[in-house]
Amino acid sequence: MLGIASLNTFSGLLLLGLVAKELSVTETSSGMAEEIVWRGTSSQWKNFGVYLLCGLFCWLIVPIFFALARYLQTKCKIFELTTQRLKITSGVFTKTTDTLELYRVKDIETRQPFLSRLVGVENVQLNTSDTSSPFVCAVERWTRGQIT
């Protein structure tokens, strides 16, 4: 009985050693695996003023198309946060993807005006060392229930 227990312990240690060796080889050859942490879109609350004005002047017909365009622009702007980068994909017919490496982020600033506080939304701005986009106005995130 003692021989079987020590054999199980030895095989468990051997398996653990093989897994650790495999992980260290994988980690050194390709770095950490990139995983999606969060994926989402901006809140439609940021268009509330536009929707209100378009609702008041809907008898002109043109504001309806303007409101629809703003809805589609907001809905088609997708934020994807991974363990290594932030990807912002935007565009209704033509897609454009902007990628920001997370190691370039120097400061994170959040703003929450009064009306945004009432609906539980805040604006997130990233200050980066990236020369192409030193300031990234990121997603309006929900402060109630989703991301904290």
C-alpha positions in Angstrom: 0.0 0.0 0.0 2.9 2.4 0.8 4.5 1.6 -2.5 1.3 2.5 -4.5 0.9 5.8 -2.5 4.5 6.8 -3.2 4.1 5.8 -6.8 1.0 8.0 -7.1 2.9 10.9 -5.4 5.9 10.4 -7.7 3.7 10.3 -10.8 1.8 13.4 -9.7 5.1 15.3 -9.1 6.4 14.1 -12.5 3.2 15.3 -14.2 3.4 18.6 -12.4 7.1 18.9 -13.4 6.2 18.2 -17.1 3.4 20.7 -17.0 5.6 23.4 -15.4 8.3 22.7 -18.0 5.8 22.9 -20.8 4.4 26.2 -19.4 7.9 27.7 -19.1 8.8 26.7 -22.7 5.5 28.2 -23.9 5.9 31.3 -21.9 9.5 32.0 -23.0 8.8 31.3 -26.7 5.6 33.3 -27.1 5.1 35.3 -23.9 1.8 35.1 -22.0 -1.2 34.1 -24.0 -3.4 37.0 -24.8 -6.9 36.6 -23.4 -10.0 38.9 -23.9 -10.8 40.5 -20.6 -13.8 42.6 -21.7 -15.6 43.4 -25.0 -18.3 45.9 -25.4 -19.6 49.1 -26.9 -20.2 52.6 -25.6 -23.5 53.4 -23.9 -26.2 55.0 -26.0 -26.7 57.5 -23.1 -24.0 59.6 -24.6 -26.4 60.4 -27.5 -29.3 61.3 -25.3 -29.2 65.0 -26.2 -29.1 64.2 -29.9 -32.0 61.8 -29.6 -34.0 64.4 -27.6 -33.5 67.1 -30.3 -34.2 64.6 -33.1 -37.4 63.6 -31.2 -38.5 67.2 -31.0 -37.9 67.9 -34.6 -38.9 64.5 -36.0 -41.6 66.2 -38.2 -38.7 67.4 -40.4 -37.8 63.7 -41.3 -34.0 64.6 -41.6 -33.4 64.3 -37.8 -34.6 60.7 -37.9 -31.7 59.8 -40.3 -29.3 61.8 -38.2 -30.4 59.9 -35.0 -30.1 56.6 -36.8 -26.6 57.5 -38.0 -25.5 58.4 -34.5 -27.0 55.2 -33.2 -25.1 53.1 -35.7 -21.8 54.9 -35.1 -22.1 54.2 -31.4 -23.3 50.6 -31.8 -20.5 49.8 -34.3 -17.7 51.2 -32.2 -16.4 48.1 -30.3 -13.9 48.2 -27.5 -11.9 45.0 -26.8 -9.7 44.9 -23.8 -7.2 42.0 -23.7 -4.4 41.2 -21.2 -1.9 43.0 -23.5 -3.8 45.7 -25.5 -6.9 47.7 -26.1 -8.4 47.4 -29.5 -11.0 50.0 -30.7 -12.8 49.0 -33.9 -15.1 51.6 -35.4 -17.0 52.2 -38.6 -20.4 51.2 -40.0 -19.4 50.2 -43.6 -15.6 50.4 -43.5 -14.0 49.1 -40.3 -11.0 50.7 -38.8 -9.1 49.1 -35.9 -6.8 51.1 -33.6 -4.6 49.1 -31.2 -3.0 50.5 -28.1 -0.5 48.4 -26.1 -1.3 48.5 -22.4 2.3 49.1 -21.4 2.0 52.5 -23.1 -0.7 53.7 -20.8 0.7 56.3 -18.4 -2.5 57.6 -16.7 -6.2 56.8 -16.5 -8.7 59.6 -15.9 -12.4 59.0 -15.3 -15.0 61.7 -15.5 -18.6 61.4 -14.4 -20.8 64.5 -15.0 -24.0 64.9 -13.0 -26.4 63.5 -15.6 -24.0 60.5 -16.2 -24.0 59.8 -12.5 -27.8 59.6 -12.6 -27.7 56.8 -15.2 -24.6 55.1 -13.8 -22.2 55.9 -16.7 -18.7 57.4 -16.7 -16.1 58.5 -19.3 -12.7 56.9 -19.3 -9.7 58.7 -20.9 -6.3 57.1 -21.2 -3.2 59.2 -21.4 -0.5 57.3 -23.3 3.1 57.5 -24.5 1.9 56.5 -28.0 2.8 59.2 -30.5 -0.1 58.5 -32.9 -2.7 58.8 -30.1 -1.5 60.4 -26.9 -5.0 60.6 -25.5 -7.6 57.9 -26.0 -11.2 58.6 -25.0 -12.2 55.1 -24.2 -15.6 53.6 -23.6 -18.3 55.0 -21.4 -18.5 52.3 -18.9 -21.4 51.3 -16.7 -20.6 51.8 -13.0 -23.5 49.6 -11.9 -23.1 45.9 -12.3 -20.7 45.5 -15.3 -17.2 46.8 -15.0 -15.7 48.2 -11.8 
